[in-house]
Amino acid sequence: MRRLWRPNRLPRQFAIAATTGALLLLALGCERADPAAPPTPIVIAVGATDGVFHAVGDALAAAYSRLPTIQARTLNSFDSQTSAQALERGEVDLALEGARTTYLAYKRGTPAHQAAHKQLRAVAMLFPTVVHLVVRGDSGIRTVADLRGRRVFAGPKRSATEAAGRLVLESHGLSFRDLHLVFNRDHVVDDFRTGQIDAAFLFYPIEHVVATTMLAVDGAVLVALDARVMEAIRTRDPLLRPASIPKGTYRGQSDAVLTVGTDVLLVARKDLPEDIVYLLTKTLFDSIDDLSLAHRAARYIDPDRGPETPIPLHRGAARYYRERELFR
C-alpha cells in the first residue's frame, strides 16, 4: 500500500503565517475571478441504479454541485470494465470502482481493451467490498467445506464475485467442480428464498440490498472463512485482505464474521486539473455524513485510509493529503 511522505512538523507560528498568506492569496484570486464563469462540469460513472455505487455517487454529485464552481452529475450506463475504459478515453471525469478492477486496468487493461490504462489516477479509498457467504438455515452448511455437492450461486461468469468465490473455495481445499454451480443472478434472491439454491457467494459492500434481503430469509446466516487460510488467499491475490462483517450488521447476526474483501476507490482522469481534484477530494471527506445517509456503506470512508490506493494518486488528491498531514 502507498505510504505518504510525512514532513517534519513546522513551528506553529510558521504554519499560522503560511495559512494566513494562503487565505489572503485565495481572497485576492476570488476578487479577480470572473463571476460569470460557468461551473466546471464533472461526470461520475456509477453502477446499476439499485446499487451502492449509484446511491453514494448520486450523493457525491449533489455535494459537488453545492460548490459554486462545480456542476456534477452521474452516469449509470457502466460496469466495472467500461467505467475504466471511459476514464481512459476521457468520456467521464470520475468513477466509483473496485480496487482490484482498477489496479488490473491500470497495469494491463480490461478484457475489451487489453492495454494499460495509464490515464487512471486515484482520488481516495472509500469503503470495503467483502465476500458474503450466505447460506439457508435448513441447508446444514456451517463451514466452507460443507459446500461440497451443494447448489451454490457463484456470481455472473467472469465477474469479481466468481473470481473471489473460486479463490475462497480453492484456499479451503475445494473447487468449482465440487459444487453444483449457478451463475444466473436474475433470480438469485427468489431461488434462495424458495430453496432452489443452498448458498450464495456475494461480493458486495456491507449492507448491500441483495445481502440484506437474503439474510432476512428465516434462518439464513453468514458463514465465516477459516482464519488459517487468510495468508494463502493474500499470497494468491494481494488485493484481497482479511475483513470482518461487524456483529449486528444483518438480521440475527450475533457475532462478527471473518471474511476477505477489497475496497472501492474514487478514481479520476490523470488530466483533470490539479486544483479541481484537490477541491473534489476535500469535499468528499467533508461530506461523509451526507454520503452515509445515502447508503450506510459510506460510514466506512476514512480520510486516514484515503491515500492507501493500489494505483498512483492524482496530483490534486496527493496535495490534499500532504496538507492534511502538515496542518493536523
Secondary structure as GFF3:
##gff-version 3
##sequence-region A 1 328
A	DSSP	alpha_helix	12	32	.	.	.	ID=ss1
A	DSSP	beta_strand	40	45	.	.	.	ID=ss2
A	DSSP	alpha_helix	52	65	.	.	.	ID=ss3
A	DSSP	beta_strand	70	75	.	.	.	ID=ss4
A	DSSP	alpha_helix	82	89	.	.	.	ID=ss5
A	DSSP	beta_strand	94	98	.	.	.	ID=ss6
A	DSSP	alpha_helix	99	108	.	.	.	ID=ss7
A	DSSP	beta_strand	120	135	.	.	.	ID=ss8
A	DSSP	three_ten_helix	137	139	.	.	.	ID=ss9
A	DSSP	three_ten_helix	144	147	.	.	.	ID=ss10
A	DSSP	beta_strand	151	153	.	.	.	ID=ss11
A	DSSP	alpha_helix	160	171	.	.	.	ID=ss12
A	DSSP	three_ten_helix	176	178	.	.	.	ID=ss13
A	DSSP	beta_strand	180	182	.	.	.	ID=ss14
A	DSSP	alpha_helix	188	194	.	.	.	ID=ss15
A	DSSP	beta_strand	199	205	.	.	.	ID=ss16
A	DSSP	alpha_helix	209	214	.	.	.	ID=ss17
A	DSSP	beta_strand	221	222	.	.	.	ID=ss18
A	DSSP	three_ten_helix	227	229	.	.	.	ID=ss19
A	DSSP	alpha_helix	230	236	.	.	.	ID=ss20
A	DSSP	beta_strand	241	245	.	.	.	ID=ss21
A	DSSP	beta_strand	257	269	.	.	.	ID=ss22
A	DSSP	alpha_helix	274	286	.	.	.	ID=ss23
A	DSSP	alpha_helix	288	294	.	.	.	ID=ss24
A	DSSP	three_ten_helix	296	300	.	.	.	ID=ss25
A	DSSP	alpha_helix	315	327	.	.	.	ID=ss26
###
